Amino acid sequence: MKKLMNFFRQMLEPNYDFRSDEWILKYKVRILINISFTLGLLLIVFTLFRVIKGDFQLAMVDGFFALYLVVSGYYLRRDKYNYNLVSKLFLVFGLAVIFLNFHLAEETFIRVLWFSSYIVLVFFLRDKKEGFIWLGILFFLISIVAYFEDHLNLNMVNYITFIVSLLLTGVVLYWYEKLKEGDSERLKVMNESLQEKIDIAVLDNQKQERLMIEQAKMAAMGEMIESIAHQWRQPLNVLGLSIAKVEMEHEMGMKDSRNIHETYAEMGRQITYMSQTIDDFRSFYKRDKELQNVKLVTLFHEAEGLVSSLLNAKNITVRSEIDETITLNVYANELKQVLLNMITNAKDAFLERDIKIPMINIRAYHHNHGVMIEVLDNAGGIDETIIQKIFEPYFTTKFASKGTGIGLYMSKVIIEEHMDGNLSVENSRNGALFKIFLPQLDL
């Protein structure tokens, strides 16, 4: 029974889609399909009863109309552009059937009921202006039949009552269609107004995104300058001591060429290190254009090297446990940026909470056809009331001078939109645990 119901449901549904501006046509098509198939099936049943009773002439008439309705419903279900032809033929054959019943019904109110129902279908299936054309045709045919068919007993009073009833029905339907058109116009104006508001909101959103990117750049620049300062502090001290040593030896008249060459060599190594530091940072802040096949352990050590001096200055220990076989096809600098963000956030939490033995543990291992990277700190974790908000743009727990609320939001965008991965956070026993999952594609 259920399969049979599903079959009929599918049979009554058109096998095509409608555009958003065809919502009126959508309902007209569906109703006409339902009427065609339902009446067709009923007439098939009547045909069988008439055959059983031996009334073959009426059985042929019912069978013909049943065939027409089923074929019409089929063509309309197959293509919505058949609606214009099918609806007109439906009204023509409907008119023929009603006039056939006109002869069978002797009471005027039954005739009014038949024709009033027909007028409703006319105005629904066709345009309101065309509805009056069909109404005029109907008046003309009724007048001819009433004049030539004396046995109908349709006197002048009944005839005028009949015509006025149909005319009133047509006028009511006409004004109803006008009201629907007015609603459509108002809806159109509202949609246009809504579209304008949407366009304005999109522009505002784009401005906010540009502002967010600029703020992220400024924050990144500040972090870069701070990191470079820490990276350069020791080499600058060595250079200063080396210059002082050379000056002192010169003033004291010490001319040991070997010591001088060693001093110059040390100064050259420090200058090379400082130059390499600048190159590393320039490379890091360059936007990746293509995916790179990189070993995760190498990428992590490169990222850690950018902030190692800063971490050492704060006595922060970073422990790593990374499977050396892990190779990823990613935007390398973007993934470095995410890792640095995790480390920087942990560093800020250590300083804010004055953690005595600050420690960051980083693990990476194969997991579910991908790679899981875990960044765990011992800074005490994140307040459960805000842990779900930390990836929102501009949300920060730091003072305005120390945070913009962009870092974690940008990290989530990088992992989930640029690399089809997932970034999440939870509290562990001692601190926050960030989990980065990256799908590992076959390379």
C-alpha positions as CSV (number, residue, x, y, z in Angstrom):
1,M,0.0,0.0,0.0
2,K,2.9,2.3,0.9
3,K,4.6,1.7,-2.4
4,L,1.3,2.3,-4.3
5,M,0.9,5.7,-2.4
6,N,4.5,6.6,-3.3
7,F,3.8,5.8,-6.9
8,F,0.8,8.1,-7.1
9,R,2.6,10.8,-5.2
10,Q,5.5,10.7,-7.7
11,M,3.0,10.6,-10.6
12,L,1.4,13.8,-9.4
13,E,4.7,15.6,-9.0
14,P,6.2,17.5,-12.0
15,N,9.7,16.2,-12.8
16,Y,11.3,19.6,-13.3
17,D,12.1,22.7,-11.2
18,F,10.6,26.2,-11.2
19,R,12.4,29.5,-11.1
20,S,11.8,31.8,-8.1
21,D,9.7,34.1,-10.2
22,E,7.5,31.2,-11.4
23,W,5.9,30.5,-8.0
24,I,2.3,31.2,-9.3
25,L,2.9,28.9,-12.3
26,K,4.2,26.3,-10.0
27,Y,0.9,26.0,-8.1
28,K,-1.2,26.2,-11.3
29,V,0.8,23.4,-12.9
30,R,0.6,21.2,-9.8
31,I,-3.2,21.7,-9.4
32,L,-3.9,21.1,-13.1
33,I,-1.8,17.9,-13.0
34,N,-3.7,16.7,-9.9
35,I,-7.1,17.6,-11.5
36,S,-6.2,15.8,-14.8
37,F,-5.0,12.6,-13.2
38,T,-7.7,12.5,-10.5
39,L,-10.5,13.1,-13.0
40,G,-9.0,10.7,-15.5
41,L,-8.9,7.9,-12.9
42,L,-12.5,8.6,-11.9
43,L,-13.6,8.5,-15.5
44,I,-11.8,5.2,-16.0
45,V,-13.8,3.8,-13.1
46,F,-17.1,5.2,-14.6
47,T,-16.1,3.7,-17.9
48,L,-15.7,0.3,-16.3
49,F,-19.1,0.6,-14.6
50,R,-20.8,1.6,-17.8
51,V,-19.2,-1.3,-19.7
52,I,-20.5,-3.7,-17.0
53,K,-24.0,-2.2,-17.3
54,G,-23.8,-2.5,-21.1
55,D,-24.0,1.3,-21.7
56,F,-21.3,1.2,-24.4
57,Q,-22.0,4.6,-25.9
58,L,-21.5,6.5,-22.7
59,A,-18.6,4.2,-21.8
60,M,-16.9,5.4,-25.1
61,V,-17.5,9.1,-24.2
62,D,-16.1,8.6,-20.6
63,G,-13.2,6.6,-21.9
64,F,-12.3,9.3,-24.4
65,F,-12.3,12.1,-21.8
66,A,-10.4,9.9,-19.4
67,L,-7.7,9.3,-22.1
68,Y,-7.5,13.0,-22.8
69,L,-7.1,13.9,-19.1
70,V,-4.4,11.3,-18.5
71,V,-2.4,12.3,-21.6
72,S,-2.8,16.0,-20.8
73,G,-1.5,15.4,-17.2
74,Y,1.4,13.3,-18.6
75,Y,2.5,16.0,-21.1
76,L,2.2,18.7,-18.4
77,R,4.2,16.7,-15.9
78,R,6.9,16.2,-18.5
79,D,7.4,19.9,-19.5
80,K,6.0,23.0,-17.8
81,Y,6.0,24.8,-21.2
82,N,3.1,22.6,-22.2
83,Y,0.9,24.4,-19.6
84,N,-0.4,27.0,-22.0
85,L,-1.8,24.4,-24.5
86,V,-2.9,21.9,-21.9
87,S,-4.9,24.5,-19.9
88,K,-6.7,25.8,-22.9
89,L,-7.6,22.3,-24.1
90,F,-8.7,21.5,-20.6
91,L,-11.1,24.5,-20.6
92,V,-12.4,23.6,-24.1
93,F,-13.2,20.0,-23.2
94,G,-14.5,21.1,-19.7
95,L,-16.9,23.4,-21.5
96,A,-18.1,20.6,-23.7
97,V,-18.7,18.3,-20.7
98,I,-20.6,21.0,-18.8
99,F,-22.9,21.7,-21.7
100,L,-23.5,17.9,-21.9
101,N,-24.5,18.0,-18.3
102,F,-26.6,21.1,-19.0
103,H,-29.1,18.9,-20.8
104,L,-29.1,16.4,-18.0
105,A,-29.7,18.9,-15.1
106,E,-33.2,20.4,-15.1
107,E,-32.7,22.6,-12.0
108,T,-31.2,26.0,-12.6
109,F,-29.2,26.1,-9.4
110,I,-27.3,22.9,-10.4
111,R,-26.5,24.6,-13.7
112,V,-25.3,27.7,-11.9
113,L,-23.1,25.4,-9.7
114,W,-21.5,23.8,-12.7
115,F,-20.8,27.0,-14.5
116,S,-19.6,28.9,-11.4
117,S,-17.1,26.1,-10.8
118,Y,-16.0,26.4,-14.4
119,I,-15.5,30.2,-14.1
120,V,-13.3,29.7,-11.0
121,L,-11.1,27.3,-13.0
122,V,-11.0,29.8,-15.9
123,F,-9.7,32.7,-13.8
124,F,-7.3,30.4,-11.9
125,L,-5.8,28.6,-14.9
126,R,-5.7,31.6,-17.3
127,D,-4.9,35.3,-17.0
128,K,-7.7,37.5,-15.5
129,K,-8.2,39.4,-18.7
130,E,-8.5,36.1,-20.6
131,G,-11.0,35.0,-18.0
132,F,-13.5,37.6,-19.2
133,I,-13.0,36.4,-22.8
134,W,-13.9,32.9,-21.7
135,L,-16.8,34.3,-19.7
136,G,-18.1,36.1,-22.8
137,I,-17.9,32.9,-24.8
138,L,-19.8,31.1,-22.1
139,F,-22.6,33.8,-22.1
140,F,-22.8,33.5,-25.9
141,L,-23.1,29.7,-25.9
142,I,-25.7,29.8,-23.0
143,S,-27.8,32.3,-24.9
144,I,-27.8,30.2,-28.1
145,V,-28.7,27.0,-26.1
146,A,-31.4,28.8,-24.1
147,Y,-32.9,30.2,-27.3
148,F,-33.0,27.0,-29.4
149,E,-33.6,24.4,-26.6
150,D,-37.2,24.9,-25.4
151,H,-37.1,21.8,-23.2
152,L,-34.6,23.4,-20.9
153,N,-37.4,25.6,-19.3
154,L,-34.9,28.5,-18.9
155,N,-37.3,31.5,-18.8
156,M,-36.1,35.1,-18.9
157,V,-35.9,35.5,-15.1
158,N,-33.9,32.3,-14.7
159,Y,-31.7,33.3,-17.7
160,I,-30.9,36.8,-16.2
161,T,-30.3,35.3,-12.8
162,F,-28.0,32.8,-14.3
163,I,-26.0,35.4,-16.3
164,V,-25.8,37.8,-13.3
165,S,-24.6,35.0,-11.0
166,L,-21.8,34.1,-13.4
167,L,-20.9,37.8,-14.0
168,L,-20.7,38.4,-10.2
169,T,-18.5,35.3,-9.9
170,G,-16.2,36.6,-12.6
171,V,-16.0,40.1,-11.1
172,V,-15.1,38.7,-7.7
173,L,-12.4,36.5,-9.2
174,Y,-11.1,39.4,-11.3
175,W,-10.6,41.7,-8.2
176,Y,-9.1,38.8,-6.3
177,E,-6.5,38.4,-9.1
178,K,-5.9,42.2,-9.0
179,L,-5.3,41.9,-5.2
180,K,-2.8,39.1,-5.9
181,E,-1.0,41.2,-8.4
182,G,-0.9,44.1,-5.9
183,D,0.6,41.7,-3.4
184,S,3.1,40.5,-6.0
185,E,4.1,44.1,-6.7
186,R,4.5,44.9,-3.0
187,L,6.5,41.7,-2.6
188,K,8.6,42.8,-5.5
189,V,9.3,46.2,-4.0
190,M,10.1,44.6,-0.7
191,N,12.5,42.2,-2.4
192,E,14.2,45.0,-4.1
193,S,14.5,46.9,-0.9
194,L,15.7,43.8,0.9
195,Q,18.3,43.3,-1.9
196,E,19.5,46.9,-1.4
197,K,19.9,46.2,2.3
198,I,21.7,43.0,1.6
199,D,24.1,44.7,-0.8
200,I,24.8,47.4,1.8
201,A,25.4,44.7,4.4
202,V,27.7,42.8,2.1
203,L,29.7,46.0,1.4
204,D,29.9,46.7,5.2
205,N,31.0,43.1,5.8
206,Q,33.7,43.5,3.1
207,K,34.9,46.7,4.8
208,Q,35.0,44.9,8.1
209,E,37.0,42.1,6.6
210,R,39.5,44.5,5.1
211,L,39.8,46.3,8.4
212,M,40.2,42.9,10.1
213,I,43.0,41.9,7.7
214,E,44.7,45.3,8.2
215,Q,44.5,44.8,12.0
216,A,45.9,41.3,11.7
217,K,48.8,42.7,9.6
218,M,49.6,45.3,12.2
219,A,49.4,42.8,15.0
220,A,51.6,40.4,13.0
221,M,54.1,43.2,12.2
222,G,54.3,44.0,15.9
223,E,55.0,40.4,16.8
224,M,57.5,40.2,14.0
225,I,59.4,43.3,15.2
226,E,59.4,41.9,18.8
227,S,60.7,38.5,17.6
228,I,63.4,40.1,15.4
229,A,64.4,42.2,18.4
230,H,64.9,39.1,20.5
231,Q,66.6,37.3,17.7
232,W,69.0,40.2,17.2
233,R,69.7,41.0,20.9
234,Q,72.4,38.3,21.4
235,P,74.2,38.9,18.0
236,L,74.2,42.6,18.6
237,N,75.8,42.0,22.1
238,V,78.4,39.8,20.4
239,L,79.1,42.5,17.8
240,G,79.4,45.2,20.4
241,L,81.8,43.1,22.5
242,S,83.8,42.3,19.3
243,I,84.1,45.9,18.3
244,A,85.1,46.9,21.8
245,K,87.7,44.1,21.9
246,V,89.2,45.3,18.6
247,E,89.3,48.9,19.8
248,M,90.9,47.9,23.1
249,E,93.6,45.8,21.4
250,H,94.3,48.6,19.0
251,E,94.7,51.1,21.8
252,M,97.0,48.8,23.7
253,G,99.1,48.2,20.7
254,M,98.2,44.5,20.5
255,K,98.6,43.4,16.9
256,D,97.9,39.7,17.1
257,S,96.6,39.1,13.5
258,R,95.2,35.7,14.6
259,N,93.0,37.2,17.3
260,I,91.9,40.0,14.9
261,H,90.9,37.5,12.2
262,E,89.0,35.3,14.7
263,T,87.1,38.4,15.9
264,Y,86.3,39.5,12.4
265,A,85.2,36.0,11.6
266,E,82.9,35.9,14.6
267,M,81.5,39.3,13.7
268,G,80.8,38.0,10.1
269,R,79.0,34.9,11.5
270,Q,76.8,37.1,13.7
271,I,76.0,39.5,10.7
272,T,75.2,36.4,8.6
273,Y,72.9,35.1,11.3
274,M,71.1,38.4,11.5
275,S,70.7,38.6,7.8
276,Q,69.4,35.0,7.7
277,T,66.9,36.0,10.5
278,I,65.5,38.8,8.2
279,D,65.3,36.4,5.3
280,D,63.4,33.9,7.4
281,F,60.8,36.5,8.5
282,R,60.4,37.9,5.0
283,S,59.8,34.3,3.7
284,F,57.3,33.7,6.5
285,Y,55.2,36.8,5.8
286,K,55.1,36.1,2.1
287,R,51.7,34.8,1.0
288,D,51.8,31.2,-0.3
289,K,50.3,30.9,-3.8
290,E,50.7,27.1,-4.2
291,L,50.5,24.1,-2.0
292,Q,53.8,22.7,-0.9
293,N,54.8,19.1,-0.1
294,V,56.6,19.6,3.3
295,K,57.7,17.4,6.2
296,L,55.7,18.5,9.3
297,V,58.7,18.2,11.6
298,T,60.8,20.5,9.4
299,L,58.0,23.1,9.1
300,F,57.6,23.1,12.9
301,H,61.3,23.6,13.6
302,E,61.2,26.6,11.1
303,A,58.2,28.1,12.9
304,E,59.8,27.5,16.4
305,G,63.0,29.1,15.2
306,L,61.2,32.4,14.5
307,V,60.3,32.8,18.2
308,S,62.9,30.7,20.0
309,S,64.8,33.7,21.4
310,L,61.5,35.2,22.6
311,L,60.6,32.0,24.3
312,N,64.0,31.5,25.8
313,A,63.9,35.1,27.2
314,K,60.6,34.1,29.0
315,N,61.9,30.7,30.1
316,I,59.2,28.9,28.2
317,T,60.0,25.3,27.3
318,V,58.6,23.8,24.1
319,R,58.6,20.0,23.8
320,S,57.7,18.4,20.5
321,E,56.7,14.8,19.7
322,I,56.2,14.8,16.0
323,D,56.1,11.7,13.8
324,E,58.9,12.3,11.4
325,T,57.2,10.3,8.6
326,I,54.3,12.9,8.4
327,T,54.3,14.8,5.1
328,L,51.6,17.3,4.2
329,N,50.5,19.1,1.1
330,V,49.7,22.5,2.5
331,Y,50.3,26.2,2.4
332,A,53.5,26.1,4.5
333,N,53.6,29.7,5.7
334,E,49.9,29.7,6.6
335,L,50.4,26.5,8.7
336,K,53.4,28.1,10.3
337,Q,51.3,31.1,11.1
338,V,48.7,28.9,12.9
339,L,51.4,27.1,14.9
340,L,53.0,30.4,15.9
341,N,49.6,31.7,16.9
342,M,49.1,28.7,19.2
343,I,52.5,29.2,20.8
344,T,52.1,33.0,21.1
345,N,48.7,32.6,22.8
346,A,50.2,30.2,25.3
347,K,53.1,32.6,25.9
348,D,50.7,35.4,26.7
349,A,48.7,33.2,29.0
350,F,51.8,32.2,30.9
351,L,52.8,35.8,31.4
352,E,49.3,36.9,32.4
353,R,48.9,34.2,35.0
354,D,52.6,34.2,36.1
355,I,53.1,30.5,35.5
356,K,56.3,29.4,37.3
357,I,57.3,26.6,35.0
358,P,55.7,27.4,31.6
359,M,55.6,24.5,29.1
360,I,54.2,23.9,25.7
361,N,53.8,20.3,24.4
362,I,53.3,19.7,20.7
363,R,52.3,16.3,19.3
364,A,51.6,15.2,15.8
365,Y,50.5,11.8,14.6
366,H,48.5,10.0,11.9
367,H,44.8,9.9,12.7
368,N,41.7,8.8,10.6
369,H,43.3,9.2,7.1
370,G,44.9,12.5,8.2
371,V,47.1,14.1,10.7
372,M,46.3,15.4,14.1
373,I,48.4,18.2,15.6
374,E,47.9,18.9,19.4
375,V,49.2,22.0,21.1
376,L,48.9,21.7,24.9
377,D,50.0,24.3,27.5
378,N,49.9,24.3,31.3
379,A,48.5,27.8,31.7
380,G,45.3,26.7,33.5
381,G,42.9,26.5,30.6
382,I,40.1,28.7,29.2
383,D,37.0,29.8,31.1
384,E,34.2,27.4,30.1
385,T,31.8,30.3,29.7
386,I,33.8,31.8,26.8
387,I,35.6,28.7,25.3
388,Q,33.0,28.5,22.5
389,K,33.6,32.2,21.5
390,I,37.4,32.3,21.2
391,F,37.3,31.7,17.4
392,E,35.0,34.6,16.8
393,P,36.5,37.7,15.2
394,Y,37.5,40.5,17.6
395,F,36.9,38.3,20.6
396,T,39.8,38.5,23.0
397,T,40.5,37.9,26.7
398,K,43.6,40.2,26.6
399,F,43.8,43.9,27.2
400,A,43.1,46.1,24.1
401,S,46.8,46.9,24.0
402,K,47.9,43.3,23.9
403,G,45.3,41.6,21.6
404,T,43.0,42.2,18.7
405,G,41.0,39.0,18.7
406,I,42.0,38.3,15.1
407,G,44.6,35.5,15.6
408,L,42.4,32.5,16.4
409,Y,39.8,33.6,14.0
410,M,42.3,33.8,11.2
411,S,43.8,30.4,12.3
412,K,40.4,28.8,12.0
413,V,39.8,30.3,8.6
414,I,43.2,29.0,7.4
415,I,42.7,25.5,8.7
416,E,39.1,25.0,7.8
417,E,38.7,27.1,4.6
418,H,42.1,27.0,3.0
419,M,43.1,23.5,4.0
420,D,39.8,21.6,4.5
421,G,40.7,20.7,8.0
422,N,39.3,21.3,11.5
423,L,40.5,23.4,14.4
424,S,39.0,22.9,17.9
425,V,39.9,23.6,21.5
426,E,39.1,22.0,24.8
427,N,40.4,22.2,28.4
428,S,42.8,19.5,29.6
429,R,43.8,18.9,33.3
430,N,46.5,21.6,33.3
431,G,45.7,23.9,30.4
432,A,44.2,24.5,27.0
433,L,44.5,21.8,24.3
434,F,44.2,23.0,20.7
435,K,43.6,20.2,18.1
436,I,44.3,20.7,14.4
437,F,43.2,18.0,12.0
438,L,44.4,18.0,8.5
439,P,43.3,15.5,5.8
440,Q,46.3,13.7,4.3
441,L,45.8,13.4,0.6
442,D,47.6,10.9,-1.6
443,L,50.6,12.6,-3.0
